[in-house]
Amino acid sequence: LPAILVPYPHAWKYQKVNADYLSDLGAAIQIQDEDLAEKLLPTIQSLLRDPNQMRSMKEAALKIAKPTAAQCIAEEIEQLASLREGLDG
């Protein structure tokens, strides 16, 4: 889905880094916290009026999607745990 991201200004830099990454790829629109009151509604309205932009954002997000990421992480953890068991055993 198209996303509007507002990185929390008091968090460490990774929210901003992630928002920059997604917006640079066209998968999201980024609004700074201090601009939220002014820009959120017009941004939403603009997206709703422009199905081509929403489709483009969706396609950009799908290009970088990792739908099996959770499973891959779980498998990696299982492998590491079995290696650890072999070292302890």
N, C-alpha and C positions, 0 to 999 in steps of 0.2 A: 504494500500500500504506500502511496505517497506519504511522506512524513514532513512535519514541521518540527524542527528540533530547536530547543532553547537550552543551551548548556548552562548548568547551574554555575553562577559566577564565583561561588565560594568553594567549589570543589577543586581538587587538584586538576591539572591540565588535561586529563584524558577525556573528559566529556567534550571539551572544545576540540581536541585532536580527532575524536571519533566523528563529531558533527562536521568538522572541516572535511574529513575524508568522504563522508557520504554526500555532502553538498557539492564538493568538487567533482564527484562522479555523476552528479545530476540525479541522485536517488533521494535527495531531501532538500528542503529549504531551511536555512538556518536564520534564526532571529536572536539577536542578543537580548539578554534579560532586560536591559535598560530601555530597549525599543519595543518590548512586548505589548504594552498597552496601546501604543500607536500603530503597530504593524500587524498584529495577529489577525484581527478581523479582515482588513483589506487583503491579506495574504490568503486567508481561507476563501474569501469571496472570489479572488482571482483564480484560484485553483478550481473551484466549483464551476466557473464559467469556461474553463479551458480543459476539456477532456483530453486533448492532445498532449498537454503538459503532464497531466496525471498519468496518461499511458506511458509517456516517455520516462517519467520517474519510476513507474512500476518496472519497466523494462531494464532500466539502469540497476535497480535493486536486485532484480532476478539474475543479472549477470554476475553479481558478486555474492549471491546467496550461497550458503553452505547448509542445505537442509538436513544433512546427516551429521552436523557438527557435534551434537550432544552424544550421539552413538560413537563417533570416532574418539571423543574424549574419554568416554566410559571404557572403550576397548583399550586405549592407551593406559589408563589407570589400572585395568586388570592385568595387562602385561607387566607393568612396573611392579604391581603387588606380587605377581608370581615370581618375578626375578628376585624380589626382596625375600620371599619365602625360601627360594633356593639358596640365597646367601646365609640365611639364618639357620637353615636346616642342616 
